[in-house]
């Protein structure tokens, strides 16, 4: 019940395309859903996050869509660029600061 | 820069060595974490310190020993490690109780056990 599922495991997108990564959870105690971006040799960096009372949040080319009833949320990267090539992790957090991370999606954006 | 620094960035040690990893956060946070990141595996939470008190230990072998002398510093003491302990060790911090559930990660220490 503490697990966060993430798909796909890897994703290849052409430059200018839309990258979509999906996550799902079971625990209704999760109250915050951040996404992290990790480049090789670096630690994960917070990218964008959403609370469950909001269905969508957009920051630049990055959008989170949240479906509370389905317990699913997704990251959309519009106009994907080669510089977006990285590993993306979704996470779910309880109010008690219990962080659970998805297994990650390796995104490659072809020039 | 995220405000979380880790040293050393790379470490190679034998199975009989003793070494320590250091983490320092400059964000004024009151919670610090150690994670293990292995290839093709999810991030594994190892230890959590909240207000300097260890609040979680996810069944980590005793060859890993954490120390949190104050809310800005976190250490991971290593001894008699195994080759399967080779991984990227990440430190993170957050502000517990502040209503923002966001962790900030350091760059990690790449550990190789020979």
Interface residues (C-beta under 8 A of the other chain):
Chain A: X31 X32 X34 X36 X41 X42 X43 X44 X45 X46 X49 X89 X93 X94 X95 X97 X99 X101 X102 X103 X104
Chain B: X2 X4 X6 X31 X33 X41 X42 X43 X45 X48 X50 X90 X92 X94 X96 X101 X102 X103 X104 X105 X106 X107 X108
